[in-house]
Amino acid sequence: MIVLLGAVAFLFAFSTKRNAVRKVSEVDIHFIGENNLFVTHETVSKLLIQNQRTVKNLAKNTLDLNQLEKSLNSNPMIKSAEVYVTVNGAVKAEIKQKKPIARVSTKESYYIDDDGLYMPLSSNFTARVPLVTGFIKRNDLKNVYTVANKIKDDEFLMKNVIEIRQDFDHTIYLKLRQCNFEVKLGSVSSLDKKINNLKAFYQKNLHDKTLNNYSKVNLQFDNQVVCTKT
């Protein structure tokens, strides 16, 4: 029994040591969720560099997986990354990209992601999301994010809203597809009620074919829609 246990311990130690010095055989990069790539495989490969060398053909025991994940997560288009090594020596990198829900188009151009944070534009892919114009500061995106997030989750708004504009006093306006009028939301308070009022107004006037009779639609008052005719 002692000899058997010794043999098992020796084989385990031998295989563990041999596995540790095994070289990385391949690097497999997998993007989770989105099919549209804002960050390329090549960019990820460049981030998977350790000690100025590619991880491929490095010994497994020399890899710092935490550092590799930190490097990937430093990219402003990556939401999260997980790096691990398989038994056969392959490095796996699972990447979750940020998801843009609006595009700021002022003196700066960038996306707002689904966490309400800054996301740079990508030369690899352009997302079809509402534009954000007006007085926008990168460190003060709360109001436009609230509206953009509401649009993302609403089929009617996704289909019809093409622009969110914010004035210097944080008053919010919307521009609808194929409509001449501007929608004044005001503040983001009671947003659900305001959107329901907009839907009711839109559907009635679409049925009556009178949508183009208005230049302004004001939703900032409770339980009513105030319109200005052209």
N, C-alpha and C positions, 0 to 999 in steps of 0.2 A: 504493500500500500504506500509506504514511504517513497519507494522508488518510482511508483506510478505518479504520485503527486509531484515529485521532483521533475519528472519528465514533462508533465503538463505545464508546470511553472516555467520550465526552460523553453518549451515550444511557444508559450504565450509571450514571454519576454523577447524571444527571437523574432516572432512575427510582428510584435509591436514595434520593435526597433527597425526592422526591415521596412515596415509600412511607413514609419515616420520619415525615412530617408528616400522613400519612393518619390520620383519626380512627377510634377503635375503633367498629366497627359494631354489635357485639353481644357479650353475655357468655353463654357456654355452660358450664353446670355439670353435670359427669357424675360419678356415684357408682359406684365400681368394686366389684364383688362383691356385698355384702349388698343385698337388696331392701328390708329394713326400715331406715328412716332414723331414726337417733338425733339427727342434726343436720339441720335443714331447709335447703332451697334459700335461703330468706329469710335465715337465719343466715349462710350462706356469702356471700351477696350483701353483707351488711353488713360482713363481714370484708374483702371486696374493695373497700376504700376507700383511696384514696391522696390525701394532702394535703387531707383533709376533703371529697373529691369522689368520686363514683362513677366507675369507670374508663370507663364508656360515654361516648363522644363526646370522650374525651381523645385527644390526639395519641399515636401509638404510641411515638414517641421520648421521651416524658415518663414512660412506665411503668417502674417499678422492679419487675421480675418477682420478684427475690429477696426484696424486702420484702413483696410480696403473698403469696408462699409462706410466709414467716416468720409473717405474720399468721394465715394459715389453720392452720398447724401449732401455733400457740399455743392453739388450741381443744382442750380436754382430751378431746373425743370424736373428734377426727381423728387417725388414725395417721400418715398422710402425705398430702402434697398436691403437685401439679405444676401450674404455671401457664405457659402459653405463648401466643404470638400467631400466628395463621395469616396466610397471605399476603394474604387478603382483609380483614384487619383485625379478625377475631373473637378475643376473649380466651377461651381454653379453660382450665377448671379441672377437673382430675381428682382426685377425693377418694376416699381409702380410709379408711373408718371403723375405729375400734377395735372389737374383737369381745368382748363380755362372756361369761365362762364361769361366773361365780358372782356372787351378790348378797349383800353384807354387810348384815345386819339387826341392828344393835346400837344404841348411842346415836347412831351415824352410819349412814347408808344410802348405799351406793354399790356399783358393780360392781367386780369384778376382771377385767381384760381378759386376752387370751390371751398376753400377755407378762408377766403377773403384776403389772401396774401398776394404780394407781387410775384409775377411770373414773366420772364422775358419772352419776347417774340422768338419764333424759331424760323430758321431759314429752310428747314426741312418740311414743315407743314404749317398751313394757316387754318385756324379754327373759324368756323362760321358762327359767330356769337354777336350779340348786340354791341354796338359802339357806345363808348362813354365819352362825353364831351363836356366842355364848360370848365368850371373851377375845381380841379381835382388835384389832391396832394397824395403822394404815395403813402404817407404815414397817417392818412385820414380817409380810409376807403369804406368806413362802416356803413354809411347810408347807401351808397351806390351798390355795395355788396349785398345789402339787404334786399334791394330791388332786383338786382341781377339774379340772386338766388331764388327769389320768388318766380321770376320769369323762367328759370331753368326747370322748375318743378310744375309749371302750368302749361298745358298743351296750347291753349288759346294765345297766351302771351308769347310762347316760343314761336308760334306761327306768324304773329303780327307785329311784335315790337322789334324795331330795328335800331333804336337809339335811346340812350338814357342821357339826359343833360342835367347837370347840377349847377345852380347859380352860386355866387359867392356866399349867400346866406343859407346854403344847403337846401334850397327849394328844388324839388325834383320835377322834371318834365319828361314825357315820353313822346317818341315819334313812332307812328304806326305805318306799316307797309301799305302803300297805295291809298293813303289818306292825307288830305291837305291840312287838316287841323292838328294842333299841338295839344297834348294832354297834360294838364297841370295836376300833379299828385300832391304838391305841397311837401309836407313832412312825411316820414315813413310810418307815422302812427296810424292805427286803424287801417293798415295796408290791405288786409283781406276784404274789408267792407268796401274800400275804394275800388279795388279790382272787380268785385262783384257788380258795383254800380257801372263801371266801364263796360263790362260784358253785356249788361242789360241794355245800356245805351247803344252799344255797337250793333247788337243783334236786331233791335227794333229799327234803327235807321238803315241797316243793311237791307232789311225786309222792305222798308218804305223807299229805298233807293235815294236817301237824303243825306248820306254821309258827307258828301262834298258841299253841303249847304253851310258848313260850320268852319270857322277859322280857329276857334279855341274851345276846349272842353275842360272845365274846372271841376276837380273831384275833391277839393280840400274841405268842403263843407259837409256836415253830417247828413246822411240820408237824402242827398240830392245831387244832381248833376247840373251845373250852370254852364250854359253854352253861349257862345258869341257867333252870330251868323256872319257869313261873308258879305 
